[in-house]
């Protein structure tokens, strides 16, 4: 957790902002998500996600777009800068996890059941 906090801070975002970007980037089979979908993924209140989206929008990492299918919905998209940042952060998080795989052993399901 400390690694992640230090890394995101180095790039000028919070862990929560990074998670928002990550969820927009990885949302199912499309390149955007709605506030409601993001609130569900982040397990947060709708108004909290609206505020988080607004902060990321001010940083130039995401933008809002009215849905062509349902004019009541607003799509949240990554900007090119947001996409670049989430790729950098995800790659560095992945490298950190790979470095730790020799420190932490993840038991197989068989080993796990055997200890119960």
N, C-alpha and C positions, 0 to 999 in steps of 0.2 A: 504494500500500500504506500509505503514511504517512497519507494522508487517511482511509482506512478504519480504521486503528488509532486515530487521534484521535477519529473519530466514535463508534466503538463504546465507547471509554473514556468519552467524554462521557455516554453513556447507561448506564454501569455494567456493561457486558458486554465480553467479549473477542471478537476476530474469530472464533475457533472457536465460541464460543457463538452468535454471530450466524449463522454458517454452518449450525449445527445447526437453529436456528429456521427459517432459510430453506428447508432441505431438508424439514423437517416440513411447512411451509406449502405447498410446491410439489410434494409427493410425488404423482406420477402423478394419478389421478383421485379421490383421497380426501384427507381432512383429517388423516391420521395416518400414522405409519410405525413399523416395528418397530426394535429395536436393531440387528438384523442388517442390515436395509435401510439404516439410517443409517450403520453402519460401512462398508458397501460404498460408499455415496455419498461419505463423508468420507475414504475410503481409510485407515481406521484399524482398530485392533484392537477386538474386541468389548468387552473390559474397559475400554478407554479411553473408549469411547462411553458405557458405563454410568456411569462417573465424571462425564463431561461432562453427561449427562442429570441426574444427581443434583445437580450444581451449579446447573443451570438450574431444576430443580424447587425448590430452596431459595430461588431468586430469585423464585419464583412465575410463571415464564414458561411452564412446561409441566407436564403431569400424566400419570401412568401409568394405564392402564386395562386390565384383563384382557380379552383377546379373547373375544367371544361365540362365535366360530366355532371357535377352537382355544384351549382353556384354558391351554396351555403358553406361548402368546405374550402379550406385553404390548405394547399400543399406546401410542405416545407422541403426545400431543395438545398443541396450543397452548392456553394459557389466554387469556382475553380480553386480559389485559395483554401476554402474549407475542405475540399476533396484532397488537396495536396497535404494539408496539415493532418487530417485523419489517417492518411496513408503513412506518413512519417511516424506518427505516434503509435499506430497499430504495429508497424514493423519493429519499432524499438521495444514495445511491450512483448512482442513475440520473441525477440532475441533474448530479452531478460528471462522469459519463461524457459527458453531452451537452455540457457546457462544454468538455471536452477534444477533442471531435470536430474542431475546427478546428486543434488542435495536432498531433494524430496522424492521418495519412492511412492508412486501411486500403486496401491495394491490392485491386483486383478479381482474380478468379481468372485472368483473361486477362493482366493486368499481372504477376501473381506468376509465372505459367508462363513469361512472356517473359524474366524476369530469370534463370531457371535455365540 
